[in-house]
């Protein structure tokens, strides 16, 4: 159904091709997963399926792509949109109207569907993605994950033969991600819908795919075919597969259920007592951030219902919870983007409630879910210089040397690139550099690993650890349970605007059916959370 024949593509003014000599075939009715390092060209390859590359982006295009009998280069994106539904990494970029139900109906109205059929399709799509309770909500009031589900619903409403999704679960909590993926599987199996998606959190998707396509960092094809065979050839593997390869489990398990058959044969060493993170006394000077009884509502809908939280100097707290639980709202209240109805927020012992956001952000580094909100300059390097200038600092007096920070973030080769031309993962790292170049005492990171591959996440964790050692406090809002298991000193879970659990990662994550990482489910009661934990304990 989809054929790539020696496809090569280079963006305008780019120094190297984004895709190099790609030849592969995706059969009708396949559930294909595209993987590869950040910046490997995954989004570019997906956009070639519906003609956005090269029609929208320009550049140099060589080779041939055939999709359902049509060549997107000749057919144009408008024609391809009736056969290929597309969901972008940034869902807000494809919204047209203001309300959830209207957004889903918009494409159907443009297609001139009869009113009765349109209403049926909208209802079916709302139910399929559990959006019925949100049907009348303005899109701007939704969380990032809720917006992502609306974007998927809008693409599905046209009932395309092919659905292409660019990191569809990157902003979804584990349960919402599972619900979306199961909905895609039902459409794939029951209706024969061909599904092609890219994803960095392979642990979420591998069980469902029947074809795995791996790109190299230079945009060339590494391997394509049976998932188990491809995973043997690549280094980017989820924790379960990492453990399976190290212990030589065959056939390679792609689900925890399959992995447990092997894990039960292993004698688990006695679990050491779980250490509860030491917390300073309530009035201890070590608290960088203190929140007391914070409350906020959107138009009468309660978003924060009395949140209290303290974060000590040098501590990394993972803030977790379902989509819409209040994580981003909490961050926006801290930095003054939202005014809480009541409660207290202190940074370094001083109240910041009522201060201007610009003043608060001189002390607090804040990385929002959408990195584009922080990107203004013509080059990556200039983004960091702008931050320094806003803080009254010259490059020579930067707390972190610019070239060192760019190298640490894997952006040295992109220092002179236009930030908005980069991949989402690269833009995320640019934005991270912009908020950390001044080394603030408190960092608020909202889904910082969106678009990042496993090695880049490990690099990020190592960087945060170095900053923690000098006293920087970090609050990291994430749906990435593997990241929380790897990085957090303490885990705090929000639900309906309230803190419902907090404690050591092994205690909070290990006991949670929803937030438990793969290794904790593979070896229950072991206290292991990461592949490194398990392999070190097993002497591997």
TABEL-V364295 format. One record per backbone hydrogen bond with DSSP energy under -1.0 kcal/mol. NH is the residue of the N-H (numbers start at 1). CO is the residue of the C=O. If there is no record, write none. Layout:
<<NH | CO> <NH | CO>>
This chain:
<<2 | 26> <3 | 66> <4 | 24> <5 | 64> <7 | 22> <8 | 62> <9 | 19> <10 | 60> <14 | 11> <18 | 9> <19 | 9> <20 | 219> <22 | 7> <24 | 4> <26 | 2> <30 | 27> <32 | 195> <33 | 211> <34 | 197> <35 | 213> <40 | 37> <45 | 41> <46 | 42> <47 | 43> <48 | 44> <49 | 46> <52 | 47> <53 | 47> <55 | 51> <56 | 52> <57 | 52> <58 | 54> <60 | 10> <62 | 8> <64 | 5> <66 | 3> <67 | 70> <68 | 1> <70 | 67> <74 | 71> <75 | 71> <76 | 72> <80 | 76> <81 | 77> <82 | 79> <83 | 80> <84 | 80> <85 | 162> <87 | 164> <93 | 90> <94 | 91> <100 | 137> <101 | 135> <103 | 99> <104 | 100> <105 | 101> <106 | 102> <109 | 105> <110 | 106> <111 | 107> <112 | 109> <113 | 108> <118 | 114> <119 | 115> <120 | 116> <121 | 117> <122 | 118> <123 | 119> <124 | 120> <125 | 121> <126 | 122> <127 | 123> <128 | 124> <129 | 125> <130 | 127> <131 | 126> <134 | 131> <135 | 132> <137 | 134> <139 | 98> <141 | 138> <142 | 139> <147 | 143> <148 | 144> <149 | 145> <150 | 146> <151 | 147> <152 | 148> <153 | 149> <154 | 150> <155 | 151> <156 | 152> <157 | 153> <159 | 156> <162 | 83> <163 | 194> <164 | 85> <165 | 196> <166 | 87> <167 | 198> <170 | 167> <172 | 169> <177 | 173> <178 | 174> <179 | 175> <180 | 176> <181 | 177> <182 | 178> <183 | 179> <184 | 180> <185 | 181> <186 | 182> <187 | 183> <188 | 184> <189 | 185> <190 | 186> <191 | 187> <193 | 187> <194 | 161> <195 | 30> <196 | 163> <197 | 32> <198 | 165> <199 | 34> <202 | 200> <204 | 201> <206 | 202> <208 | 205> <209 | 205> <210 | 31> <211 | 31> <212 | 225> <213 | 33> <214 | 223> <215 | 35> <216 | 220> <219 | 216> <222 | 214> <223 | 214> <225 | 212> <230 | 226> <231 | 227> <232 | 228> <233 | 230> <237 | 235> <242 | 238> <243 | 239> <244 | 240> <245 | 241> <246 | 242> <247 | 243> <249 | 244> <259 | 255> <260 | 256> <263 | 259> <264 | 260> <265 | 262> <266 | 263> <284 | 281> <287 | 284> <288 | 311> <289 | 311> <290 | 346> <291 | 309> <292 | 344> <294 | 307> <295 | 342> <296 | 304> <298 | 301> <301 | 298> <303 | 296> <304 | 296> <305 | 497> <306 | 294> <307 | 294> <309 | 291> <311 | 289> <313 | 286> <315 | 312> <317 | 474> <318 | 490> <319 | 476> <320 | 492> <325 | 322> <330 | 326> <331 | 327> <332 | 328> <333 | 329> <334 | 330> <335 | 331> <337 | 332> <338 | 332> <341 | 295> <342 | 295> <344 | 292> <346 | 290> <347 | 350> <348 | 288> <350 | 347> <352 | 345> <355 | 352> <360 | 356> <361 | 357> <362 | 359> <363 | 360> <364 | 360> <365 | 442> <367 | 444> <373 | 370> <374 | 371> <375 | 372> <380 | 417> <381 | 415> <383 | 379> <384 | 380> <385 | 381> <386 | 382> <387 | 383> <388 | 384> <389 | 385> <390 | 386> <391 | 387> <392 | 389> <393 | 388> <397 | 394> <398 | 395> <405 | 401> <406 | 402> <407 | 403> <408 | 404> <409 | 405> <410 | 407> <411 | 406> <415 | 412> <417 | 414> <421 | 418> <422 | 419> <427 | 423> <428 | 424> <429 | 425> <430 | 426> <431 | 427> <432 | 428> <433 | 429> <434 | 430> <435 | 431> <436 | 432> <437 | 433> <439 | 436> <443 | 473> <444 | 365> <445 | 475> <446 | 367> <447 | 477> <450 | 447> <452 | 449> <457 | 453> <458 | 454> <459 | 455> <460 | 456> <461 | 457> <462 | 458> <463 | 459> <464 | 460> <465 | 461> <466 | 462> <467 | 463> <468 | 464> <469 | 465> <470 | 467> <471 | 468> <472 | 467> <473 | 441> <474 | 315> <475 | 443> <476 | 317> <477 | 445> <478 | 319> <481 | 479> <484 | 480> <485 | 481> <486 | 482> <487 | 483> <488 | 484> <489 | 316> <490 | 316> <491 | 503> <492 | 318> <493 | 501> <494 | 320> <495 | 498> <497 | 325> <498 | 495> <500 | 493> <501 | 493> <503 | 491> <508 | 504> <509 | 505> <510 | 505> <512 | 509> <516 | 512> <521 | 517> <522 | 518> <523 | 519> <526 | 523> <534 | 530> <535 | 531> <536 | 532> <537 | 533> <538 | 534> <539 | 536> <540 | 535>>
